[in-house]
């Protein structure tokens, strides 16, 4: 599952609460060249790598998707996603809109969710809480304007006004997707094989 939003949309907070409440999900850790923010832990929040290391990963095909965002590089290691899928978990990727396009192109069955703040005032307030320079906030708001035009690409749209409700909505999306025939076809085929062995 890909969760994307404009910067300040609350995807990190939603992801954290989702992982606490639903054991089906596991965070697919992204690597980045940006410096760690206070409280962030390497290998838990992100893999913090040098630009040179990131370039090697990108050229070798080790990244499922990558993008430059506000001057820093971000990417999702293929190995991390495949490992989680192999263990039966739902990998959760919190990435930007460009990254969502890349993942969907490679894995069409990926469920994409666009997380939208309730209004511009809330988005601006969340960005100011980060204590970033005013110019950075302006850049992020301009980027948000462009990203909003891509909302129609996503499978689902969730309004992140109250954290609990947003998380509940995403869990419902997972419930719905898990019930689709295309995702449970193996079970139907298994039942069919058992039925064919009966002497009717």
Secondary structure, 3 states (H helix, E strand, C coil): CEEEECCCCCHHHHHHHHHHHCCCEEECCEEECCCCCCCCCECCCEEECCHHHHHHHHHCCCEEEEEEECCEEEEEEHHHHHHHHHCCCEEEEEECHHHHHHHHHHCCCCCEEEEEECCHHHHHHHHHHCCCCHHHHHHHHHHHHHHHCCHHHCCEEEEECCHHHHHHHHHHHHHHHHCCHHHHHHHHHHHHHHHHCCCC
